[in-house]
Amino acid sequence: MTKKAAPLVAGLLALCLGANAQSSPNLIQYINPFIGTGAVDASSLSGSNFPGATTPFGFVQLSPDTQENPDNPASGYDYNDKTIVGFSHTHLSGTGVSDLFDVLFMPTTGKIYTTPGDAKNPGTGYRSRFSHSEESAKAGYYQVKLSDYNINAELTATEHAGFHRYTFPQGTDAHVIIDLNHSLNKKRTYWACRIIDAQIRQLNDRTIEGFRIITGWAQLRKVYFYAEFSKPIISNEMVSGNHVYDNNAIINGTNVRAALNFDTKDATPLLIKVGLSENSIANAKANLNAEISGWDFDGVVKQAQAKWEKELDKIKIEGTQEQKQIFYTGLYHAFTQPNNLADDNGDYMGADYSLHKAADKTDYSTFSLWDTYRAANPLYTIIQPQRTAGFIRSMMRQYETYGYLPIWQLWGEENYCMIGNHAIPVIVDAALKGIKGFDINEAYNAIKASSTVSHQGSPFDLWNKYHYMPENLQSQSVSITLEMSFDDWCVAQLAKKLGKTADYNEFMQRSNNYKNLFDKSTGFFRAKDSNGQWISPFDPLDYGGNGGNPYTEGNAWQYLWYVPQNVSELINLMGGKEAFINKLDTFFTLKNLPKDVNGNASGFIGQYAHGNEPSHHITYLYNYAGQPWKTQFYVAKVLNTLYNNSSSGYSGNEDCGQMSAWYIFSSMGFYPVNPASGIYQIGSPILKKASIQLANGKTFTVNTKNAGGENVYIQSVKLNGRTYNKTFITQTEIDNGGTLDFIMGAKPNKQWGVGK
């Protein structure tokens, strides 16, 4: 995707990138924040990513919103939209559900509007048209020309603060609109979204502060802000509901907005620094003072880019320009969250809604665990081990309050989205890999409690009574049975490590519960009722959503393959390797679809749907049945056809780094089918070279000869110079450092990888 930036912007970026290039490989040049921001047509999904400014794992994501009440895409920005409503300071990246969009600022000129107006009728509100030819984005920086006002808006960010630079036409009536009513779609029916209270207060002619308390996907959020302006505010209009007040010092209510007016007699831009906190206005101010002490906008851009460069430097690759853009933008998306909510002084709001202090000044949230446990979290264990320990310490805080670990945690609160409890494999994976920084015994207590204490979506009384989930008592029963069986296997592995033999035996037995829903007559996992009877009618093509069906965001075809803890036993259930392979072949070629397909289903290859997570491991299953060349074929097909470097670069929601992590692993040549085993299945590498800088100071390098094009098949492999015929590598082999060498070709070598 080509962008035409304004000369000022291009000069700034060249200065920033040039400074970094003297001391680093300048990997941030490959980040394209527009990847995943909009599908090519309204009927397909693409990423749900935002293009604005943020820092690695930061609290603030300062980005444009193109919708008044963002809903779909959940990021608030759709590349296909023609107008911008404003720039809000918090966003989710790649999720299927929207929330946040806090503290919206919008610069305008001329007549004052305090509502967005109609997107189809510009000039009816404060929103503005824009053109992609006058829009640009890089790591830590976003710029756009607001066409209706001829204003050049630039954004950058620190961990807890947003920094705006608005260049107004000289001599115009300039305004900055602050809209605390801007939020997600309030017409949603499956949770209540409403603003409980909000306030804007002008302290002096260069400072405002305020807050809002809001419900939504996160049940209750408090957002505090403190903003400083480089130019004096000459007057204001404050609005509460339909009541307008001129030059008020303070306004309260549930629909609060303000218009701040500025003099533009000189041509210097207006700079605005906005500190945020989940705890207090005082902390928002302290965060701002700690992170942006002066008015050097360009300097803050450089600082943000230096932070991104440091994170990207953990993996250096060689490949095509497009591959580098997809790969490093993928790392960028994977490192956008989880987000550190703790203030600069360590204060954070606990799951009990009381104030706590974190000694390490971190309290992470945005745990999209149903997605990320599959590949993103295993990736973190390799290149973000210290942060992984921090993630686990943060998860443990929910356990201390709730009695169980997070399922889908947002803003420090459980929202119970999705099924299973996949904090369990995340913690077990880290513990078995020897990651330090959390108490392994306390962690075991947490995962055991999360597997025995009934909570929403996990009724363990049913699990223990029936040894499967009956569909008439628990919806999404097949998916829950399969995923809880895997979670139980994970508990057993940590019990074994800690010498808890009785627990190991119990949870290993529970991990076999998936077998109770396998119907040999149809060859699928299907639902039973509480009397042990198969529920009819049954069609393996029928899709489920997030309730009212045995399958979660998928169908029986896609959930047939979810036994990552024991693929060999799954092969036996299906009648052996030949039958298993035949079923896989049908899976990847059967194109029939029912009339109703879940909205998360996309990126199809037969029944394989790369746009949603249940399919992500399936391309690698041929390895287990003695035909690894088919794994190589399908992995390469996904890599080469379902990712690109445009706004439609993902085949579905990017899901907080999971879609990116699949590409990162697979492009290097391996992937964690069982994400808590420390074993990575080998696929089809497409990069010429990938060097992983490990925390222990060692480097693990993958070299691929003849990479790309039709050369999707492995001809031979060497590990540290020795012939290697296994279809997997282990975490130990990665941790030891060394070199994995592939030679690729256009025809399959059916002799490689077919031993035991």
RARA-V390528 format. One record per helix or strand. SS is the DSSP state (hx for helix, st for strand). FROM is the first residue (numbers start at 0). TO is the last residue. Records with the same first field share a line. If there is no record, write none. Layout:
SS=FROM-TO ; FROM-TO
This chain:
hx=6-20 ; 26-29 ; 131-133 ; 280-290 ; 296-311 ; 320-333 ; 368-371 ; 375-382 ; 384-401 ; 422-431 ; 439-449 ; 459-465 ; 476-496 ; 500-509 ; 512-516 ; 555-558 ; 566-572 ; 576-588 ; 612-614 ; 617-624 ; 627-640 ; 657-667 ; 730-734
st=46-46 ; 52-53 ; 60-64 ; 82-83 ; 85-87 ; 103-108 ; 127-128 ; 134-137 ; 140-145 ; 150-156 ; 160-166 ; 173-178 ; 194-203 ; 206-213 ; 220-228 ; 234-239 ; 242-245 ; 249-252 ; 255-261 ; 269-276 ; 314-317 ; 338-339 ; 346-348 ; 354-356 ; 363-364 ; 366-366 ; 408-409 ; 412-413 ; 454-454 ; 457-457 ; 517-518 ; 523-524 ; 527-527 ; 533-533 ; 603-604 ; 607-608 ; 642-642 ; 649-649 ; 652-652 ; 669-670 ; 678-681 ; 688-692 ; 698-704 ; 712-718 ; 721-722 ; 727-729 ; 737-744
